[in-house]
Amino acid sequence: MRVRRAAERVGEFLIDTVGEAVAELILGLLACVLLGCLALVAYLSWSFSPRFSIAGAGLLSLFLAHGAWQVFRSPSKGRRRGLAAVTAAGFTATAVAALFLLFYAADCGCL
């Protein structure tokens, strides 16, 4: 009985370990793909038109700055509506993607 229980626990441990290793591999691969896609978009936009790239980066910065201001300012009564909700959601999604890349693309062998 004890041997069976020990064997089951070792089997569960091995399954958990392999599952975590596979999940780490998949997340690292996704981070490398996302980083590569961002670099490709930057390269293609710059090769198309450097002026539009700089203007687009400026507009994106304004969009994210407004979203950050909406997220971190003191809460007002009610919900955010319209542009405020869109910019707050955009900033939050960008922050989550940046944290994802910080944690998983740092180990990326493609750099």
N, C-alpha and C positions, 0 to 999 in steps of 0.2 A: 504494500500500500504506500509506504513512504517513497519507494523508488518510483512508482507511477506518478505521484504528486511532484516529486523533484523533476522528473522528465517533462511533465506538463509545464512546469514553471520555466525550465530551461528553454523549451519550445516557444513559449510565449515571449520570453526575453529575446530570442533570436528573431522572431517575427517582428517584434517592436523595433529592434536594432536595424534590421534590413529595411523596414518601412520608413524609418527616419532617414536612413542613408539615401534611399530612393527619392524621398520628398526633398531632401537637401540638394540632390543632383538636379531634380526638375526645377526647383526654385532658382538655382544658380544658372541653369540653361535659359530660363525665362528672363532673368536679369541681363544676361549677355545678349540675348535677342533684342530686348527692349533698348539696351544701350546702343547696339548696332543700328537699330531703326532710327533712334534719335540722331545719331551721327550721320546717317544717310539722308535724313530729312534736312539737316543743317547743311550738308554738302550740296544737295540738289537745289535747295532754295538759294544758296549763295552763288552757285553756278548759273542759275536762272537770272537773278538780279540781286546784286549786293544791296542796292538801295531799298528794294522791297523787303529784303531779309532784315535789314536794320529797322525799318519802319514796323515790320511785323513783330520783331523782338521788343520794340518800344511799346506797341499796343498790348502785347502779351504781358509785359511788365506792369503796365497800368492796370490791366484786368486783374492780375494776381495781387497787386498792391491793394486794390479796392476790396478784393475778397478777403485779404488778411485783415484789413481794417474792419470789415464787417464781422469777421470771426472773433477778433480779439478786443473789440470795443465793449463797453459795458452794455449788457443786454437791455433792449428797449421792450416796451410792452407789446405783446402780440408776436406774430411770426414775421420773418423776413418775406418780402414780396418782390416779384419782378427781378430787376437787374441785381439787387442785393442778394437774393437767394442764388442766382446763377453764379455770381462771382464768388460767393462764399463756398458753394459746392465745387467750383473750379479750383479754388485755392486749396481746399481740403483734399481733393483728388490729386493735385500736383504734389502736395506735401506727403501724402501717403506713397506716391510713386517715388519721390525722392528718398524717403526713408527705406523703401524696398531696395532701391538701387544702392544706397549707402551700406546696407547690411549684406546684400548678396552679390553685388557687382564688384565689391572690393576684392573678393576671392576669385574673380573671373580670370581665367587663364588667357582670355582673348585680348587682354589689354597688353 
